Amino acid sequence: MNGKQTSDFSHLDEHGKARMVDVSEKPVTTRTAVASARVTSRPDVIDAIFSGDLPKGDVLAVARIAGIQAAKRTPDLIPMCHPMTLEWADIAFDRDGKDSIVIRSTVRTCARTGVEMEAMTAASVSALALYDMAKSADKSIVIGPIRLESKSGGKSGDYQR
């Protein structure tokens, strides 16, 4: 375990078994996280995505709904994530050059733990939904990187990439 004692890892108990971290004593604060995912494709496909001209319809609407839905379902996908009520989730799409789209997810809640995983899951699933809707036009679409851009709230403070 890289020379660390088991007790140094918050998701392991004293016997080295996986566990959910107890956050019951932490104060409730407003928590916000922003994550991004890049989708790269041919310029004509990016044009068609933004103009709504792909055969499967409004790619961005489907990807937006998929991302918001994914943020709400994160604890079902990531084993140690705490279930929580999200106060707000948003997905935005920005063209970056001729061949890329940057998906930006923002998630906010008032809770005892952060929403970084919810924001990253939202960006990831939004990118996957975009791929699913556009793959008939370009199977070579590339997704990545997926990364945390910022977070605020909680004991560890703010982070800005």
Beta strands, then each sheet from edge to edge (+ up, - down):
strand 1: 29-40
strand 2: 88-96
strand 3: 100-111
strand 4: 142-152
strand 5: 159-160
sheet 1: 2+ 3- 1+ 4- 5+
end
